[in-house]
Amino acid sequence: MGKKAWLLKVERLWRWKTSGLKWKRVDFQVAIMDNLVFRVLYVVEAVVVVSTLCFFFLCCGCHV
């Protein structure tokens, strides 16, 4: 009986150690929302970069 209890303890520890290696299920709606937010932020960032560049050339011109 001693060996069997030890084996059960080892199995429980092994399951606990490998549980961090498993992929968690990603909800389909979360993936769609993530893609939508990424695309919106991509467009916002592009607008900010282009407007900053235009502001620089309007204010400083080509004198720098």
PDB file with one MODEL, atoms N, CA, C and O in Angstrom:
MODEL        1
ATOM      1  N   MET A   1       0.797  -1.184   0.000  1.00  0.00           N
ATOM      2  CA  MET A   1       0.000   0.000   0.000  1.00  0.00           C
ATOM      3  C   MET A   1       0.850   1.263   0.000  1.00  0.00           C
ATOM      4  O   MET A   1       0.421   2.294  -0.519  1.00  0.00           O
ATOM      5  N   GLY A   2       2.034   1.199   0.567  1.00  0.00           N
ATOM      6  CA  GLY A   2       2.909   2.353   0.622  1.00  0.00           C
ATOM      7  C   GLY A   2       3.338   2.818  -0.758  1.00  0.00           C
ATOM      8  O   GLY A   2       3.412   4.017  -1.024  1.00  0.00           O
ATOM      9  N   LYS A   3       3.621   1.860  -1.637  1.00  0.00           N
ATOM     10  CA  LYS A   3       4.044   2.206  -2.993  1.00  0.00           C
ATOM     11  C   LYS A   3       2.901   2.849  -3.782  1.00  0.00           C
ATOM     12  O   LYS A   3       3.124   3.765  -4.574  1.00  0.00           O
ATOM     13  N   LYS A   4       1.698   2.372  -3.566  1.00  0.00           N
ATOM     14  CA  LYS A   4       0.555   2.905  -4.302  1.00  0.00           C
ATOM     15  C   LYS A   4       0.275   4.361  -3.889  1.00  0.00           C
ATOM     16  O   LYS A   4      -0.019   5.195  -4.745  1.00  0.00           O
ATOM     17  N   ALA A   5       0.361   4.665  -2.610  1.00  0.00           N
ATOM     18  CA  ALA A   5       0.141   6.042  -2.148  1.00  0.00           C
ATOM     19  C   ALA A   5       1.223   6.954  -2.707  1.00  0.00           C
ATOM     20  O   ALA A   5       0.939   8.086  -3.097  1.00  0.00           O
ATOM     21  N   TRP A   6       2.451   6.473  -2.748  1.00  0.00           N
ATOM     22  CA  TRP A   6       3.550   7.278  -3.296  1.00  0.00           C
ATOM     23  C   TRP A   6       3.317   7.545  -4.781  1.00  0.00           C
ATOM     24  O   TRP A   6       3.572   8.647  -5.267  1.00  0.00           O
ATOM     25  N   LEU A   7       2.831   6.530  -5.500  1.00  0.00           N
ATOM     26  CA  LEU A   7       2.563   6.673  -6.924  1.00  0.00           C
ATOM     27  C   LEU A   7       1.455   7.697  -7.179  1.00  0.00           C
ATOM     28  O   LEU A   7       1.553   8.492  -8.114  1.00  0.00           O
ATOM     29  N   LEU A   8       0.417   7.684  -6.367  1.00  0.00           N
ATOM     30  CA  LEU A   8      -0.658   8.671  -6.520  1.00  0.00           C
ATOM     31  C   LEU A   8      -0.138  10.077  -6.263  1.00  0.00           C
ATOM     32  O   LEU A   8      -0.527  11.019  -6.954  1.00  0.00           O
ATOM     33  N   LYS A   9       0.737  10.225  -5.277  1.00  0.00           N
ATOM     34  CA  LYS A   9       1.310  11.532  -4.979  1.00  0.00           C
ATOM     35  C   LYS A   9       2.156  12.033  -6.153  1.00  0.00           C
ATOM     36  O   LYS A   9       2.090  13.208  -6.512  1.00  0.00           O
ATOM     37  N   VAL A  10       2.942  11.150  -6.744  1.00  0.00           N
ATOM     38  CA  VAL A  10       3.778  11.513  -7.885  1.00  0.00           C
ATOM     39  C   VAL A  10       2.903  11.898  -9.073  1.00  0.00           C
ATOM     40  O   VAL A  10       3.211  12.857  -9.780  1.00  0.00           O
ATOM     41  N   GLU A  11       1.823  11.166  -9.300  1.00  0.00           N
ATOM     42  CA  GLU A  11       0.920  11.486 -10.412  1.00  0.00           C
ATOM     43  C   GLU A  11       0.287  12.861 -10.229  1.00  0.00           C
ATOM     44  O   GLU A  11       0.176  13.629 -11.185  1.00  0.00           O
ATOM     45  N   ARG A  12      -0.131  13.173  -8.991  1.00  0.00           N
ATOM     46  CA  ARG A  12      -0.717  14.499  -8.739  1.00  0.00           C
ATOM     47  C   ARG A  12       0.309  15.598  -8.962  1.00  0.00           C
ATOM     48  O   ARG A  12      -0.019  16.631  -9.546  1.00  0.00           O
ATOM     49  N   LEU A  13       1.534  15.401  -8.515  1.00  0.00           N
ATOM     50  CA  LEU A  13       2.578  16.402  -8.718  1.00  0.00           C
ATOM     51  C   LEU A  13       2.899  16.556 -10.199  1.00  0.00           C
ATOM     52  O   LEU A  13       3.110  17.669 -10.680  1.00  0.00           O
ATOM     53  N   TRP A  14       2.937  15.441 -10.919  1.00  0.00           N
ATOM     54  CA  TRP A  14       3.258  15.492 -12.348  1.00  0.00           C
ATOM     55  C   TRP A  14       2.174  16.253 -13.108  1.00  0.00           C
ATOM     56  O   TRP A  14       2.489  17.037 -14.004  1.00  0.00           O
ATOM     57  N   ARG A  15       0.897  16.035 -12.764  1.00  0.00           N
ATOM     58  CA  ARG A  15      -0.187  16.753 -13.409  1.00  0.00           C
ATOM     59  C   ARG A  15      -0.076  18.249 -13.127  1.00  0.00           C
ATOM     60  O   ARG A  15      -0.323  19.067 -14.014  1.00  0.00           O
ATOM     61  N   TRP A  16       0.289  18.605 -11.920  1.00  0.00           N
ATOM     62  CA  TRP A  16       0.418  20.013 -11.554  1.00  0.00           C
ATOM     63  C   TRP A  16       1.557  20.672 -12.323  1.00  0.00           C
ATOM     64  O   TRP A  16       1.435  21.826 -12.735  1.00  0.00           O
ATOM     65  N   LYS A  17       2.650  19.964 -12.521  1.00  0.00           N
ATOM     66  CA  LYS A  17       3.799  20.532 -13.227  1.00  0.00           C
ATOM     67  C   LYS A  17       3.526  20.699 -14.714  1.00  0.00           C
ATOM     68  O   LYS A  17       3.985  21.670 -15.315  1.00  0.00           O
ATOM     69  N   THR A  18       2.795  19.784 -15.316  1.00  0.00           N
ATOM     70  CA  THR A  18       2.546  19.875 -16.749  1.00  0.00           C
ATOM     71  C   THR A  18       1.341  20.746 -17.087  1.00  0.00           C
ATOM     72  O   THR A  18       1.112  21.040 -18.261  1.00  0.00           O
ATOM     73  N   SER A  19       0.570  21.163 -16.095  1.00  0.00           N
ATOM     74  CA  SER A  19      -0.616  21.962 -16.405  1.00  0.00           C
ATOM     75  C   SER A  19      -0.222  23.339 -16.945  1.00  0.00           C
ATOM     76  O   SER A  19      -1.003  23.942 -17.681  1.00  0.00           O
ATOM     77  N   GLY A  20       0.943  23.848 -16.609  1.00  0.00           N
ATOM     78  CA  GLY A  20       1.378  25.138 -17.127  1.00  0.00           C
ATOM     79  C   GLY A  20       1.844  25.077 -18.563  1.00  0.00           C
ATOM     80  O   GLY A  20       1.960  26.117 -19.212  1.00  0.00           O
ATOM     81  N   LEU A  21       2.114  23.888 -19.083  1.00  0.00           N
ATOM     82  CA  LEU A  21       2.593  23.740 -20.446  1.00  0.00           C
ATOM     83  C   LEU A  21       1.465  23.619 -21.457  1.00  0.00           C
ATOM     84  O   LEU A  21       1.705  23.720 -22.660  1.00  0.00           O
ATOM     85  N   LYS A  22       0.239  23.404 -20.992  1.00  0.00           N
ATOM     86  CA  LYS A  22      -0.880  23.217 -21.906  1.00  0.00           C
ATOM     87  C   LYS A  22      -1.381  24.570 -22.400  1.00  0.00           C
ATOM     88  O   LYS A  22      -1.369  25.552 -21.658  1.00  0.00           O
ATOM     89  N   TRP A  23      -1.819  24.616 -23.653  1.00  0.00           N
ATOM     90  CA  TRP A  23      -2.404  25.830 -24.218  1.00  0.00           C
ATOM     91  C   TRP A  23      -3.795  26.020 -23.646  1.00  0.00           C
ATOM     92  O   TRP A  23      -4.564  25.068 -23.516  1.00  0.00           O
ATOM     93  N   LYS A  24      -4.101  27.233 -23.315  1.00  0.00           N
ATOM     94  CA  LYS A  24      -5.436  27.522 -22.845  1.00  0.00           C
ATOM     95  C   LYS A  24      -6.332  27.775 -24.058  1.00  0.00           C
ATOM     96  O   LYS A  24      -5.880  28.319 -25.066  1.00  0.00           O
ATOM     97  N   ARG A  25      -7.589  27.383 -23.958  1.00  0.00           N
ATOM     98  CA  ARG A  25      -8.524  27.577 -25.056  1.00  0.00           C
ATOM     99  C   ARG A  25      -8.831  29.051 -25.217  1.00  0.00           C
ATOM    100  O   ARG A  25      -9.170  29.731 -24.248  1.00  0.00           O
ATOM    101  N   VAL A  26      -8.713  29.540 -26.425  1.00  0.00           N
ATOM    102  CA  VAL A  26      -9.013  30.933 -26.715  1.00  0.00           C
ATOM    103  C   VAL A  26     -10.437  31.010 -27.240  1.00  0.00           C
ATOM    104  O   VAL A  26     -10.807  30.307 -28.180  1.00  0.00           O
ATOM    105  N   ASP A  27     -11.217  31.861 -26.628  1.00  0.00           N
ATOM    106  CA  ASP A  27     -12.586  32.024 -27.071  1.00  0.00           C
ATOM    107  C   ASP A  27     -12.602  32.705 -28.435  1.00  0.00           C
ATOM    108  O   ASP A  27     -11.822  33.626 -28.676  1.00  0.00           O
ATOM    109  N   PHE A  28     -13.463  32.270 -29.309  1.00  0.00           N
ATOM    110  CA  PHE A  28     -13.520  32.792 -30.675  1.00  0.00           C
ATOM    111  C   PHE A  28     -13.883  34.270 -30.692  1.00  0.00           C
ATOM    112  O   PHE A  28     -13.339  35.032 -31.491  1.00  0.00           O
ATOM    113  N   GLN A  29     -14.797  34.685 -29.819  1.00  0.00           N
ATOM    114  CA  GLN A  29     -15.196  36.091 -29.758  1.00  0.00           C
ATOM    115  C   GLN A  29     -14.045  36.966 -29.280  1.00  0.00           C
ATOM    116  O   GLN A  29     -13.898  38.098 -29.741  1.00  0.00           O
ATOM    117  N   VAL A  30     -13.238  36.464 -28.375  1.00  0.00           N
ATOM    118  CA  VAL A  30     -12.085  37.223 -27.897  1.00  0.00           C
ATOM    119  C   VAL A  30     -11.083  37.410 -29.024  1.00  0.00           C
ATOM    120  O   VAL A  30     -10.486  38.480 -29.140  1.00  0.00           O
ATOM    121  N   ALA A  31     -10.886  36.405 -29.849  1.00  0.00           N
ATOM    122  CA  ALA A  31      -9.957  36.510 -30.973  1.00  0.00           C
ATOM    123  C   ALA A  31     -10.448  37.544 -31.987  1.00  0.00           C
ATOM    124  O   ALA A  31      -9.649  38.314 -32.521  1.00  0.00           O
ATOM    125  N   ILE A  32     -11.750  37.568 -32.254  1.00  0.00           N
ATOM    126  CA  ILE A  32     -12.301  38.557 -33.185  1.00  0.00           C
ATOM    127  C   ILE A  32     -12.122  39.961 -32.615  1.00  0.00           C
ATOM    128  O   ILE A  32     -11.726  40.881 -33.331  1.00  0.00           O
ATOM    129  N   MET A  33     -12.413  40.121 -31.337  1.00  0.00           N
ATOM    130  CA  MET A  33     -12.271  41.434 -30.696  1.00  0.00           C
ATOM    131  C   MET A  33     -10.813  41.878 -30.699  1.00  0.00           C
ATOM    132  O   MET A  33     -10.527  43.055 -30.919  1.00  0.00           O
ATOM    133  N   ASP A  34      -9.901  40.962 -30.459  1.00  0.00           N
ATOM    134  CA  ASP A  34      -8.476  41.283 -30.470  1.00  0.00           C
ATOM    135  C   ASP A  34      -8.028  41.759 -31.847  1.00  0.00           C
ATOM    136  O   ASP A  34      -7.277  42.728 -31.955  1.00  0.00           O
ATOM    137  N   ASN A  35      -8.482  41.087 -32.893  1.00  0.00           N
ATOM    138  CA  ASN A  35      -8.134  41.501 -34.259  1.00  0.00           C
ATOM    139  C   ASN A  35      -8.714  42.870 -34.584  1.00  0.00           C
ATOM    140  O   ASN A  35      -8.052  43.689 -35.222  1.00  0.00           O
ATOM    141  N   LEU A  36      -9.931  43.119 -34.156  1.00  0.00           N
ATOM    142  CA  LEU A  36     -10.575  44.407 -34.425  1.00  0.00           C
ATOM    143  C   LEU A  36      -9.830  45.544 -33.721  1.00  0.00           C
ATOM    144  O   LEU A  36      -9.569  46.586 -34.323  1.00  0.00           O
ATOM    145  N   VAL A  37      -9.494  45.343 -32.458  1.00  0.00           N
ATOM    146  CA  VAL A  37      -8.769  46.373 -31.708  1.00  0.00           C
ATOM    147  C   VAL A  37      -7.393  46.607 -32.324  1.00  0.00           C
ATOM    148  O   VAL A  37      -6.947  47.751 -32.410  1.00  0.00           O
ATOM    149  N   PHE A  38      -6.716  45.548 -32.752  1.00  0.00           N
ATOM    150  CA  PHE A  38      -5.411  45.701 -33.379  1.00  0.00           C
ATOM    151  C   PHE A  38      -5.496  46.536 -34.645  1.00  0.00           C
ATOM    152  O   PHE A  38      -4.662  47.413 -34.868  1.00  0.00           O
ATOM    153  N   ARG A  39      -6.484  46.274 -35.465  1.00  0.00           N
ATOM    154  CA  ARG A  39      -6.617  47.030 -36.724  1.00  0.00           C
ATOM    155  C   ARG A  39      -6.956  48.494 -36.469  1.00  0.00           C
ATOM    156  O   ARG A  39      -6.437  49.376 -37.153  1.00  0.00           O
ATOM    157  N   VAL A  40      -7.817  48.760 -35.497  1.00  0.00           N
ATOM    158  CA  VAL A  40      -8.176  50.148 -35.173  1.00  0.00           C
ATOM    159  C   VAL A  40      -6.953  50.896 -34.657  1.00  0.00           C
ATOM    160  O   VAL A  40      -6.689  52.022 -35.080  1.00  0.00           O
ATOM    161  N   LEU A  41      -6.212  50.280 -33.751  1.00  0.00           N
ATOM    162  CA  LEU A  41      -5.013  50.941 -33.224  1.00  0.00           C
ATOM    163  C   LEU A  41      -3.942  51.103 -34.295  1.00  0.00           C
ATOM    164  O   LEU A  41      -3.188  52.075 -34.265  1.00  0.00           O
ATOM    165  N   TYR A  42      -3.862  50.186 -35.226  1.00  0.00           N
ATOM    166  CA  TYR A  42      -2.923  50.296 -36.344  1.00  0.00           C
ATOM    167  C   TYR A  42      -3.246  51.532 -37.184  1.00  0.00           C
ATOM    168  O   TYR A  42      -2.347  52.285 -37.557  1.00  0.00           O
ATOM    169  N   VAL A  43      -4.514  51.733 -37.475  1.00  0.00           N
ATOM    170  CA  VAL A  43      -4.928  52.903 -38.263  1.00  0.00           C
ATOM    171  C   VAL A  43      -4.682  54.188 -37.483  1.00  0.00           C
ATOM    172  O   VAL A  43      -4.186  55.164 -38.047  1.00  0.00           O
ATOM    173  N   VAL A  44      -5.020  54.204 -36.195  1.00  0.00           N
ATOM    174  CA  VAL A  44      -4.803  55.396 -35.367  1.00  0.00           C
ATOM    175  C   VAL A  44      -3.315  55.736 -35.303  1.00  0.00           C
ATOM    176  O   VAL A  44      -2.941  56.905 -35.402  1.00  0.00           O
ATOM    177  N   GLU A  45      -2.487  54.746 -35.141  1.00  0.00           N
ATOM    178  CA  GLU A  45      -1.051  54.992 -35.079  1.00  0.00           C
ATOM    179  C   GLU A  45      -0.524  55.533 -36.408  1.00  0.00           C
ATOM    180  O   GLU A  45       0.321  56.428 -36.419  1.00  0.00           O
ATOM    181  N   ALA A  46      -1.011  55.004 -37.513  1.00  0.00           N
ATOM    182  CA  ALA A  46      -0.589  55.495 -38.825  1.00  0.00           C
ATOM    183  C   ALA A  46      -0.998  56.949 -39.015  1.00  0.00           C
ATOM    184  O   ALA A  46      -0.220  57.744 -39.542  1.00  0.00           O
ATOM    185  N   VAL A  47      -2.201  57.307 -38.598  1.00  0.00           N
ATOM    186  CA  VAL A  47      -2.660  58.694 -38.709  1.00  0.00           C
ATOM    187  C   VAL A  47      -1.802  59.613 -37.857  1.00  0.00           C
ATOM    188  O   VAL A  47      -1.449  60.708 -38.294  1.00  0.00           O
ATOM    189  N   VAL A  48      -1.464  59.188 -36.654  1.00  0.00           N
ATOM    190  CA  VAL A  48      -0.629  60.009 -35.765  1.00  0.00           C
ATOM    191  C   VAL A  48       0.761  60.203 -36.368  1.00  0.00           C
ATOM    192  O   VAL A  48       1.294  61.312 -36.326  1.00  0.00           O
ATOM    193  N   VAL A  49       1.346  59.173 -36.916  1.00  0.00           N
ATOM    194  CA  VAL A  49       2.689  59.286 -37.499  1.00  0.00           C
ATOM    195  C   VAL A  49       2.676  60.218 -38.712  1.00  0.00           C
ATOM    196  O   VAL A  49       3.555  61.068 -38.850  1.00  0.00           O
ATOM    197  N   VAL A  50       1.694  60.062 -39.581  1.00  0.00           N
ATOM    198  CA  VAL A  50       1.613  60.906 -40.767  1.00  0.00           C
ATOM    199  C   VAL A  50       1.336  62.349 -40.388  1.00  0.00           C
ATOM    200  O   VAL A  50       1.934  63.258 -40.962  1.00  0.00           O
ATOM    201  N   SER A  51       0.445  62.582 -39.436  1.00  0.00           N
ATOM    202  CA  SER A  51       0.160  63.958 -39.022  1.00  0.00           C
ATOM    203  C   SER A  51       1.365  64.596 -38.338  1.00  0.00           C
ATOM    204  O   SER A  51       1.593  65.793 -38.509  1.00  0.00           O
ATOM    205  N   THR A  52       2.134  63.843 -37.578  1.00  0.00           N
ATOM    206  CA  THR A  52       3.351  64.372 -36.965  1.00  0.00           C
ATOM    207  C   THR A  52       4.364  64.754 -38.029  1.00  0.00           C
ATOM    208  O   THR A  52       5.006  65.799 -37.923  1.00  0.00           O
ATOM    209  N   LEU A  53       4.516  63.937 -39.037  1.00  0.00           N
ATOM    210  CA  LEU A  53       5.429  64.233 -40.131  1.00  0.00           C
ATOM    211  C   LEU A  53       4.992  65.472 -40.900  1.00  0.00           C
ATOM    212  O   LEU A  53       5.821  66.317 -41.240  1.00  0.00           O
ATOM    213  N   CYS A  54       3.699  65.585 -41.175  1.00  0.00           N
ATOM    214  CA  CYS A  54       3.183  66.770 -41.867  1.00  0.00           C
ATOM    215  C   CYS A  54       3.366  68.022 -41.017  1.00  0.00           C
ATOM    216  O   CYS A  54       3.748  69.067 -41.545  1.00  0.00           O
ATOM    217  N   PHE A  55       3.107  67.943 -39.734  1.00  0.00           N
ATOM    218  CA  PHE A  55       3.292  69.078 -38.837  1.00  0.00           C
ATOM    219  C   PHE A  55       4.755  69.526 -38.818  1.00  0.00           C
ATOM    220  O   PHE A  55       5.045  70.722 -38.809  1.00  0.00           O
ATOM    221  N   PHE A  56       5.661  68.564 -38.812  1.00  0.00           N
ATOM    222  CA  PHE A  56       7.081  68.894 -38.822  1.00  0.00           C
ATOM    223  C   PHE A  56       7.454  69.660 -40.083  1.00  0.00           C
ATOM    224  O   PHE A  56       8.135  70.682 -40.007  1.00  0.00           O
ATOM    225  N   PHE A  57       7.014  69.175 -41.248  1.00  0.00           N
ATOM    226  CA  PHE A  57       7.366  69.848 -42.498  1.00  0.00           C
ATOM    227  C   PHE A  57       6.653  71.191 -42.648  1.00  0.00           C
ATOM    228  O   PHE A  57       7.208  72.106 -43.257  1.00  0.00           O
ATOM    229  N   LEU A  58       5.451  71.335 -42.117  1.00  0.00           N
ATOM    230  CA  LEU A  58       4.748  72.616 -42.179  1.00  0.00           C
ATOM    231  C   LEU A  58       5.398  73.658 -41.281  1.00  0.00           C
ATOM    232  O   LEU A  58       5.498  74.826 -41.656  1.00  0.00           O
ATOM    233  N   CYS A  59       5.838  73.247 -40.108  1.00  0.00           N
ATOM    234  CA  CYS A  59       6.422  74.204 -39.149  1.00  0.00           C
ATOM    235  C   CYS A  59       7.904  74.450 -39.418  1.00  0.00           C
ATOM    236  O   CYS A  59       8.360  75.593 -39.370  1.00  0.00           O
ATOM    237  N   CYS A  60       8.643  73.412 -39.694  1.00  0.00           N
ATOM    238  CA  CYS A  60      10.094  73.558 -39.842  1.00  0.00           C
ATOM    239  C   CYS A  60      10.512  73.658 -41.311  1.00  0.00           C
ATOM    240  O   CYS A  60      11.569  74.205 -41.624  1.00  0.00           O
ATOM    241  N   GLY A  61       9.711  73.149 -42.172  1.00  0.00           N
ATOM    242  CA  GLY A  61      10.058  73.166 -43.588  1.00  0.00           C
ATOM    243  C   GLY A  61      11.272  72.296 -43.849  1.00  0.00           C
ATOM    244  O   GLY A  61      11.517  71.319 -43.142  1.00  0.00           O
ATOM    245  N   CYS A  62      12.008  72.654 -44.845  1.00  0.00           N
ATOM    246  CA  CYS A  62      13.208  71.892 -45.187  1.00  0.00           C
ATOM    247  C   CYS A  62      14.460  72.624 -44.725  1.00  0.00           C
ATOM    248  O   CYS A  62      15.531  72.405 -45.292  1.00  0.00           O
ATOM    249  N   HIS A  63      14.366  73.479 -43.723  1.00  0.00           N
ATOM    250  CA  HIS A  63      15.497  74.262 -43.235  1.00  0.00           C
ATOM    251  C   HIS A  63      16.388  73.486 -42.287  1.00  0.00           C
ATOM    252  O   HIS A  63      17.498  73.930 -41.995  1.00  0.00           O
ATOM    253  N   VAL A  64      15.941  72.347 -41.799  1.00  0.00           N
ATOM    254  CA  VAL A  64      16.712  71.606 -40.801  1.00  0.00           C
ATOM    255  C   VAL A  64      17.828  70.872 -41.419  1.00  0.00           C
ATOM    256  O   VAL A  64      18.581  70.193 -40.721  1.00  0.00           O
TER     257      VAL A  64
ENDMDL
END
